[in-house]
Amino acid sequence: MTRIVYVNGAYKRYTEAAVHAEDRGFQFADSIYEVIDVLDGRLVDATRHLARLDRSLNELSIPPPMSNAALLRVIAQVIRRNRIRDGIVYIQVTRGAGPRDFALPPLGTLPTLVVLARAQRKGWAAELAETGIAVKTIPDNRWGRCDIKTVMLLPAVLAKDEARRTGAKEAWFIDAQGHVTEGASSNAWIVTADGTLVTHPLDRQILPGVTRATVMDAAKAEGLNVEERSFSVREVLSAREAFVTSATNIVMPVVKIDGAPVGDGRPGPLARRLRLRFHHIAEFSAG
Ligand code: PDD
């Protein structure tokens, strides 16, 4: 349960935590965010998440609300005040509040910062990974800067809803060339017949996933071959395995795409191996 939320300098009770009615995050989605996993009271890959937060702010010229050292202290307080051992931390920064205007607000407008934490039952993702998930393909109708982690998530919300209505847990976005870009809230991977791991290259079509980067480190440490290139839905159907990566799912096997089995229709050995390796490779830091 979330009890306390940090909003702009104060720790508020959950029911009272609020931002301004004219916050630009609310009106324009002029805002970025991060989700960091908390395991045994420690932050997973905080350095990479905060580096991406800095990058997102920088790409949109939103001034950082505080230093990363100060932000880490706020995150630690939020974890402590909510007594989180296992769960997530959600960090959101907006360009601030002011009378609604498409023009950027005057210099000196203070960004809005919200930090909240939520407990999640330890082991839920590991249990789900035992059976794997189904995905549904959806045309990628997002904007041209999916590399920035903005809260402009309506395409992802609608895609996931459509996926869920067909019994799939995740949507895989398909670009105009018929290639899988990424999941609605995860990066997409396949394992080819010769055992090569394939995932979309880092460009403006996908989010540079932190888990993607750490899984890549894990794959290299395991001596696996990784190719960063696009792959088609047809390639998924002839793949040996498929999986998604994200901070909360870590490595989640994909066993079905649009109702058709992937590989033998069961979680594959490489996804399992990478899932097990992940926490040996990821950075853990005090929360
Ligand atoms: N989503 N791609 C998209 C579009 C995402 O929204 C996410 C994360 C990822 C995976 O990134 P990472 O490995 O850094 O979590 C890829 C988060 C978890 C969310 O929105 O809840």
Boltz pocket constraint, residues with backbone or C-beta under 6 A from the ligand:
constraints:
  - pocket:
      binder: B
      contacts: [[A, 35], [A, 146], [A, 182], [A, 183], [A, 184], [A, 185], [A, 186], [A, 187], [A, 206], [A, 207], [A, 208], [A, 209], [A, 210], [A, 211], [A, 212], [A, 245], [A, 246], [A, 247], [A, 248]]
      max_distance: 6.0
